[in-house]
């Protein structure tokens, strides 16, 4: 055997010790890679869960805020008491307009026509005369709020839709598509009437087992004003509000009260004439739609005037709040 063949023979293959060392090193590297992947995956799932809850909270807040902020906008003016056809104490529907109804019945004439109260609500209870959506149960200890306003943009007169014709100083509700004769079309505008009532239901139709924010909305179906009950944001568990009220007509908030406070109800002996809602504080408690292993939430949730306590039910939650200035509330 020559020298070259001996050299080739010595360089062929690896020893058992070398294989074991290589396997050990490879195993450690693989274990490290798996741990990094597992940790990254867990962080992704947690961040995704947090993002979903925050997204739901922000969407729900923005939806309610849009109506509250623009409440008392009646087209060219913001004085509900200057709109003919609004509800009066002696006559909730003085013009005999069509009272909106839906699959859950009518919410009464004042629901659509009480323009002197652009913001109203119920404290820790469902107080609307019309029932929640079919089969839905209103969440206990949660507020409701109704916002009344007109569309910002002018529109064309349309039969079967509740609309307001307005100038800088007055307005009138109509539904037949014919502009009231008291108004010059060139000096007034037509705006659709918008009424939205927000409440929390115990069960979502989209994600069963999850509470949800719902809205009763004034729309037009089949050529008539109709109340449509819509699901807005599954995961909203509780909604609380407080109204900042001006009681001496100086355009500043004098006190905060709960929805349904007697000082805002013209039919109550404690009513303060001239009182107006200037701001609205809103709290939302939003929960994750799925349970998560390892979640330990020890926070005691106390939005508004309720104490919900500690849930600790393996669901992620967030509580958000915001104070909203009603743009059209000041005279």
C-alpha positions in Angstrom: 0.0 0.0 0.0 1.5 3.3 -1.0 1.5 6.5 1.1 -1.4 8.2 -0.8 -3.8 5.3 -0.2 -2.9 5.3 3.5 -3.7 9.0 3.6 -7.1 8.6 1.9 -8.0 5.7 4.3 -7.2 7.9 7.3 -9.4 10.8 6.1 -12.6 8.7 5.4 -15.7 9.0 7.8 -16.0 10.3 11.4 -15.6 8.6 14.7 -18.5 7.7 17.1 -17.4 10.4 19.5 -17.5 13.0 16.9 -21.1 11.9 15.9 -22.2 12.1 19.6 -20.7 15.6 20.0 -22.4 16.8 16.8 -25.7 15.3 17.9 -25.4 17.0 21.3 -24.6 20.4 19.8 -27.4 20.0 17.3 -29.8 19.1 20.0 -29.0 22.1 22.1 -29.4 24.4 19.0 -32.7 22.8 18.2 -34.0 23.1 21.8 -33.0 26.8 21.8 -34.7 27.3 18.4 -37.9 25.6 19.7 -37.8 27.7 22.8 -37.4 30.9 20.8 -40.3 29.9 18.5 -42.5 29.0 21.4 -41.8 32.2 23.2 -42.3 34.2 20.1 -45.6 32.4 19.3 -46.9 33.0 22.9 -45.9 36.7 22.6 -47.7 36.9 19.3 -50.9 35.3 20.7 -50.9 37.6 23.7 -50.3 40.7 21.6 -53.0 39.7 19.2 -55.4 39.2 22.1 -54.6 42.5 23.6 -54.9 44.2 20.2 -58.3 42.6 19.6 -59.7 43.8 22.9 -58.3 47.3 22.4 -59.6 47.4 18.9 -63.1 46.5 20.0 -63.0 49.1 22.8 -61.8 51.8 20.4 -64.4 50.9 17.7 -67.3 50.9 20.2 -66.2 54.2 21.8 -65.8 55.9 18.4 -69.2 54.6 17.3 -71.0 56.0 20.3 -68.9 59.2 20.4 -69.9 60.1 16.9 -73.6 60.3 17.9 -73.1 61.9 21.2 -70.8 64.6 19.8 -73.2 65.6 17.1 -76.4 65.4 19.3 -78.7 68.4 19.0 -77.6 69.2 15.4 -80.8 69.9 13.5 -79.3 71.0 10.3 -78.8 74.7 10.2 -79.4 75.2 14.0 -79.1 73.4 17.3 -82.3 74.3 19.1 -84.6 71.3 19.5 -87.3 73.4 21.1 -87.5 75.4 17.8 -88.4 72.3 15.7 -92.1 72.1 15.0 -93.4 68.5 15.4 -91.2 67.7 18.4 -92.8 65.9 21.3 -94.6 68.1 23.9 -95.5 67.1 27.4 -99.2 67.3 26.5 -98.8 65.6 23.1 -95.9 63.3 22.2 -96.7 63.4 18.5 -98.4 66.8 17.7 -98.2 66.4 13.9 -99.4 62.8 13.9 -96.3 61.6 12.2 -95.6 57.9 11.7 -94.3 56.4 14.9 -91.4 54.1 14.0 -91.8 50.4 14.7 -89.6 47.4 14.3 -89.5 43.7 14.9 -89.5 44.4 18.6 -92.3 46.9 18.4 -92.5 50.7 18.9 -90.3 52.6 21.3 -93.1 55.2 21.7 -93.6 58.6 20.0 -91.2 60.4 22.2 -88.3 58.1 21.2 -88.2 59.7 17.7 -89.7 63.1 18.4 -88.4 64.2 21.8 -85.9 66.7 20.2 -85.9 69.0 23.2 -83.9 66.2 24.8 -81.1 65.3 22.3 -79.4 63.2 24.9 -81.3 60.8 27.2 -80.7 57.5 28.9 -81.3 55.0 31.7 -79.1 54.3 34.6 -78.0 50.7 35.2 -81.2 49.4 33.6 -82.8 48.9 30.2 -85.5 51.6 30.2 -86.7 51.8 26.6 -90.4 50.8 26.2 -89.5 48.6 23.2 -87.8 45.2 24.0 -84.2 44.4 23.0 -83.6 42.5 19.8 -85.4 39.2 19.4 -84.2 36.8 22.1 -81.6 39.2 23.5 -81.5 40.1 27.2 -80.2 43.5 28.3 -77.1 43.4 30.5 -77.8 44.1 34.1 -76.2 47.1 35.7 -75.4 48.7 32.4 -76.6 52.1 31.2 -78.4 52.9 27.9 -78.1 56.2 26.0 -80.2 57.7 23.2 -78.8 60.4 20.9 -81.0 62.5 18.7 -79.7 64.6 15.8 -79.9 65.2 12.0 -77.5 64.3 9.3 -74.6 66.8 8.9 -75.0 66.9 5.1 -78.1 68.1 3.5 -80.1 65.6 1.5 -83.1 65.5 -0.8 -86.7 65.2 0.5 -87.8 61.5 0.4 -91.2 60.0 1.1 -91.4 57.6 4.0 -88.3 59.1 5.8 -88.5 61.3 8.9 -86.7 64.5 7.9 -86.2 68.0 9.2 -86.4 71.2 7.2 -84.4 73.9 8.9 -83.2 77.4 8.7 -80.9 79.3 11.0 -83.8 79.9 13.5 -86.4 77.2 13.1 -87.2 73.7 11.8 -90.0 71.3 11.1 -90.3 67.5 11.0 -92.0 66.0 7.9 -92.2 62.5 6.3 -94.1 62.8 3.0 -91.2 64.0 0.9 -92.8 67.4 0.5 -91.0 70.4 2.0 -93.3 72.2 4.4 -94.8 75.3 2.9 -93.5 77.6 5.6 -89.9 77.1 4.3 -88.3 78.5 1.2 -86.3 75.7 -0.4 -83.6 78.2 -1.4 -83.2 79.5 2.1 -83.5 76.2 4.1 -82.0 72.7 4.0 -83.4 69.2 4.3 -81.7 66.8 6.7 -82.6 63.2 7.7 -83.5 62.7 11.3 -81.2 60.3 13.1 -82.1 58.5 16.4 -79.8 55.9 17.9 -80.2 54.1 21.3 -77.2 52.1 22.5 -77.4 49.3 25.0 -75.5 46.1 26.1 -77.0 42.7 25.5 -75.9 39.6 27.4 -75.3 37.4 24.3 -74.0 38.1 20.8 -75.6 36.7 17.7 -72.2 36.9 15.9 -70.1 35.3 18.7 -72.4 33.3 21.0 -71.5 33.4 24.7 -70.1 36.9 24.5 -71.9 40.1 25.6 -72.2 42.8 22.9 -73.0 46.4 22.3 -76.2 46.9 20.3 -78.0 49.9 18.8 -81.6 50.6 18.0 -81.5 52.9 14.9 -84.1 54.9 13.0 -84.1 53.9 9.4 -86.5 53.6 6.5 -87.7 50.1 5.3 -90.7 49.4 3.1 -91.3 53.1 2.6 -91.9 53.8 6.3 -89.8 54.9 9.3 -88.6 51.8 11.0 -86.5 50.8 14.1 -83.7 48.5 13.3 -81.8 46.7 16.1 -78.1 46.2 15.1 -75.2 44.4 16.7 -72.2 46.8 16.9 -69.4 45.3 18.9 -69.2 41.8 20.4 -67.2 41.8 23.6 -68.5 45.0 25.2 -69.6 43.9 28.6 -70.7 47.1 30.3 -71.4 50.7 29.4 -71.7 53.6 31.9 -72.4 57.2 31.3 -72.6 60.5 33.2 -73.8 63.8 31.8 -72.2 67.1 32.5 -75.1 69.5 32.9 -75.3 73.3 32.7 -78.1 74.3 35.0 -77.7 78.1 35.0 -77.4 78.7 31.2 -73.8 80.0 31.4 -72.5 77.4 28.9 -70.3 75.6 31.6 -70.8 72.3 33.3 -72.2 72.8 36.8 -72.6 69.1 37.8 -72.4 65.5 36.6 -75.4 63.4 36.9 -76.4 59.8 35.9 -78.7 59.2 32.9 -82.3 59.6 33.8 -81.6 62.1 36.5 -84.8 64.1 37.5 -83.2 67.5 36.7 -83.3 66.5 33.0 -86.8 65.2 32.9 -89.5 67.9 32.1 -92.2 65.6 33.6 -90.4 65.4 37.0 -91.0 67.9 39.8 -87.2 68.2 40.3 -86.7 69.3 36.6 -84.6 72.4 36.2 -85.8 74.5 33.3 -83.0 75.4 31.0 -80.8 72.6 32.1 -78.7 71.2 29.2 -76.3 68.4 28.7 -72.9 69.9 27.7 -70.6 66.9 28.0 -70.9 63.1 28.4 -68.5 60.8 30.2 -68.6 57.3 28.9 -67.0 54.1 30.3 -66.8 50.8 28.5 -65.6 47.5 29.9 -64.6 45.1 27.1 -63.7 41.4 27.4 -61.9 39.0 25.1 -64.3 36.7 23.2 -62.2 33.6 24.2 -60.7 32.4 27.4 -57.0 32.3 27.7 -54.9 29.9 29.9 -52.9 31.7 32.5 -54.9 34.9 32.6 -55.2 36.2 36.1 -57.0 39.5 36.2 -57.3 40.7 39.8 -58.6 44.2 39.0 -61.8 45.4 40.6 -63.8 47.1 37.7 -65.7 50.2 38.8 -66.9 52.1 35.8 -69.2 55.1 36.4 -71.4 54.4 39.4 -71.3 50.6 39.5 -68.9 48.2 41.1 -68.6 45.1 38.9 -65.9 43.6 41.1 -63.3 41.1 40.1 -64.1 38.5 37.4 -60.9 36.4 37.2 -62.5 34.1 34.7 -59.6 33.6 32.3 -60.7 36.4 30.0 -58.7 39.4 29.1 -60.4 42.7 29.8 -59.9 46.4 29.4 -61.7 49.4 30.7 -61.7 52.7 28.7 -63.2 56.0 29.4 -63.6 59.3 27.6 -65.3 62.7 28.1 -67.1 64.0 25.0 -68.0 67.6 24.4 -71.4 67.9 22.7 -70.6 70.3 19.8 -74.1 71.7 19.5 -75.1 71.9 23.2 -73.9 75.5 23.8 -76.4 78.2 22.9 
